[in-house]
Amino acid sequence: MSPCISVCKISQATGLCLGCYRSLDEIAAWSEMNDAQRKGIMDQLSARALGTSELQRPAPEEGQ
């Protein structure tokens, strides 16, 4: 099972896909990975998503 949701855009800031939060190397190697390797990446995706969303938020304006 792939975490791909067909939103394939790589963040220049993080190098991660904004849809599935995998790196280009992980996406390219996905079909050749074993279940343990895939699970290892899947276990990291929620944390990556949280980190990426922080980078995409606009900075608060001064005085707020």
Secondary structure, 3 states (H helix, E strand, C coil): CCCCCCCCCECCCCCEECCCCCEHHHHHHHHHCCHHHHHHHHHHHHHHHHHHHHHHCCCCCCCC
